[in-house]
C-alpha cells in the first residue's frame, strides 16, 4: 500500500471531522409462505417500479436519478413506506418474517439472514429502494420525550418500539424509505459495489463523494468512546443516511457483539483516502478529484496530501 498509494486527508463542508456509525447483518426468523407467526413481508423489487437516469435528459443532471411508477400517462413518485405497509404492492413477497420491528431494522441495515424452520439460512440482500429519503426515527422520539438524547441508540429505539406496539407502526412510517430485497445464492452479504462485505474492513460511504473500491484509512472513536479505532477500510457499500465526504458506516458483521457495537457507534473521526501514485495530482497538493471526474465541476470535498 505504501509503495503504490499516497494518503490524502479528506475534508468535508465542516472541515476534517466527520461522523462514523456502524451497521451489521441481522438474523430474522422466517418462512417462504405466509402463515402465523410469519405474517410480515419482505418484498423483492416491485415489477412496476422504475428508475430514470436524469443525465440522459440533460447533461446538468448527470449522476442524478429518480425512482417512481407510471400512473396513467404520468411518471409519479413510488409508494411511501406507509402505502406499502397498507398493501399497495401487488407483487408477491419473497419471504415472510415473524417480527415487524425486525423487518424494519433489516430495511435500515440493508441486508441480513433469515433462518427458516428447517434450519436453512437464507441471505436477503439489498435489491432496490423506493426513492424516498431515509429519515431516522430517533430524532422524533427524542423530540417527543420518549427517549432521552443521551440514551439514544439502536437498542433504545428497538426497545421502545417493542414496548409500544400500538404506536410503533406510526413511528416507523416516519421513515418513508422502504428497501426491497433479493435472495443471494452463495457468499453474502453483498454491498452496493456487488462484492461480499468483510467485517471491520468494509465501509459504506456517500457514493457522490467517495468512489467504490477506494481504500479509506479512518481514525475515529471506538463505539464505547474509550479509545481510538484506527484501521484501513474499503468503500464497498452505501446507505440512505450516509451523506457527506467525512461520513462512514462501518460493517461489523453478524452476531450479538456486532449488533451491539453497530447500535451504539456514533463516533467522531477523520478519514484519509489512499489514491494511486500514478494519478496526476495538482502540485498545490489539494484535489477536487472525484466530483470533477464525474461532472466536470468542482465541489466542497477536498483531499489534502
C-alpha positions, 0 to 999 in steps of 0.5 A: 500500500505504501509503495503504490498509494499516497494518503490524502486527508479528506475534508468535508463542508465542516472541515476534517471531522466527520461522523462514523456509525456502524451497521451489521447483518441481522438474523430474522426468523422466517418462512417462504409462505405466509402463515402465523407467526410469519405474517410480515413481508419482505418484498423483492423489487416491485415489477412496476417500479422504475428508475430514470437516469436524469443525465440522459435528459440533460447533461446538468443532471448527470449522476442524478436519478429518480425512482417512481411508477407510471400512473396513467400517462404520468411518471409519479413518485413510488409508494411511501413506506406507509402505502406499502405497509397498507398493501399497495404492492401487488407483487408477491413477497419473497419471504415472510418474517415473524417480527415487524420491528425486525423487518424494519431494522433489516430495511435500515441495515440493508441486508441480513439472514433469515433462518427458516424452520428447517434450519436453512439460512437464507441471505436477503440482500439489498435489491432496490429502494423506493426513492424516498429519503431515509429519515431516522426515527430517533430524532422524533422520539427524542423530540417527543420525550420518549427517549432521552438524547443521551440514551439514544441508540439502536437498542433504545429505539428497538426497545421502545418500539417493542414496548409500544406496539400500538404506536410503533407502526406510526413511528416507523412510517416516519421513515418513508424509505422502504428497501426491497430485497433479493435472495443471494445464492452463495457468499453474502452479504453483498454491498452496493459495489456487488462484492461480499462485505468483510467485517471491520474492513468494509465501509459504506460511504456517500457514493457522490463523494467517495468512489467504490473500491477506494481504500479509506484509512479512518481514525475515529472513536471506538463505539464505547468512546474509550479509545481510538479505532484506527484501521484501513477500510474499503468503500464497498457499500452505501446507505440512505443516511450516509451523506457527506465526504467525512461520513462512514458506516462501518460493517461489523458483521453478524452476531450479538457483539456486532449488533451491539457495537453497530447500535451504539457507534456514533463516533467522531473521526477523520478519514484519509483516502489512499489514491494511486501514485500514478494519478496526476495530482495538482502540485498545490497538493489539494484535489477536487478529484472525484466530483470533477471526474464525474461532472466536470465541476468542482465541489466542497470535498477536498483531499489534502496530501 
